[in-house]
Amino acid sequence: MPFIVGTPLPNPVPAEEHERCPVTAVLRRVGDKWTVLVVVLLGQRAHRFNELHRAIEDISQRMLTRTLRGLVEDGLVHREVFPTVPPSVQYSLTPLGRTLLEPLSALASWAVEHGDEIASARRPT
């Protein structure tokens, strides 16, 4: 059974429950360095691979490929191949992927609101 905030957790939390928790799976997907940027860009409009690559400074082609592949596998991004020579590929958010924009926006707002407090807490005393 998935846990929600306010639900008592066993102590200790069994590893198998933590591993199959849907929250853990989602955080693994969006918690990396690049996924949120890709989702936000695709939330604005559909992009081709090279457009995304140019829009995200310092991401390698390999990492962008891995990020997009994971988002496609999770049903968050649609990959459309156009029958051109050479083949052209466009990425867009699926309806499920669009539902991720609101919680990501809430998280971003929280981070901006509390960023100074977090930075202060990290400073050595």
N, C-alpha and C positions, 0 to 999 in steps of 0.2 A: 504494500500500500504506500503510495507516495506521501511524503511528509510536506506539510505546509507550515508557514510561520505560526507559532503558537501551539503547535502540536507537540506534546512531550516526546522526546527522543529517548530511546533506550541508552543506557550508559554501561559499557561503551556501545557506540553505534556499530552493529555488525557490518563488516566490510562488504559482504554480498548485498546487503540492503543499500549501502551507500553507492555501490557500483551500478546497481540497476535503477537507481533513482532518476526520474526524468529530468530533474533540476541539474543533477550532476552532468548528464549527457549534454544538455543545452549549454551549460557553462563551459564544458570542454570545447564545444563548437565555437561559441562567440568569445571565449576568453583569450584567444590567441592575439597576436599583434596585428593581424591584418583583416580578420573577418568583419569586424564592425565597420571599418572603412569601406569594404566592398559592399556590404549590405546598404550602407547609407548612400553610396553612389548609385547603386541600382535602384534605391528607393526614389531617386530623383528622375531617372529614366533608364531605358535599356542602353547597354554599352556593348561594344565589341571588345574583344580581348585587348587589343593594342590601345584602345581608349582608356581602359582601366589601368593598363600598365603605365601609361603616361600620366594618369591622374594621381597615382599613388607613388610618391617619391620613395626610392630605395627598395621597392619590392622587386624581387627577382622574378623572371618569367616562370621559373620552376615553382616558386612559392605561390605565385598568383594562380598557377594551374592547380596546385594542390588545394588551395583555398576554395577555388571555384568548384572543383570536383567534389569536395566535401559538402559544400552547400547544395549542389545538385543532388548528391546521394541522399541528403536529409530532406529533400523536397522543398527547399527554401528558394532555390534558383532554378529557372528554366533555361536550358541550353538549346538554342535553335540554330541548326546548320542550314545555310542557304546553298542551293546547287549552282554555285558559280565556280569559275576557274580563276584563281585558286579558291577553294571553299571558304566561305565567310561564315563566322559564328557570332551570334549575338546572345547576350545574357540578360535576363530580366528576373525580377522577383516574381515568384508564384503568389497566389492569394495567401498561402500559408506564410511565405516570406514577408509579405506586407504586414501581417499581424505582428511581426517581430519589431516593426519600426516604433510602435508606441512604447513598449517596455524599454527599448534601447534609448528612446528620447527621455524617458523618466530617469533612467540611470545616468544619462549625460547631464541632465539638469541637477541631479543630486551631486554628481562629481564636481560640477562647476560651483555649486553652492558651498560645498564643503572642501574644495581643493586647498584653500589656504590653511584650514585646520589640519588637514592630512599632511601637508608640507611641513607645518610647524611641529607636528608630532614626530616626524621623521628626523628632524634636526637633532644632532647630538647635543646633550645638555652639559 
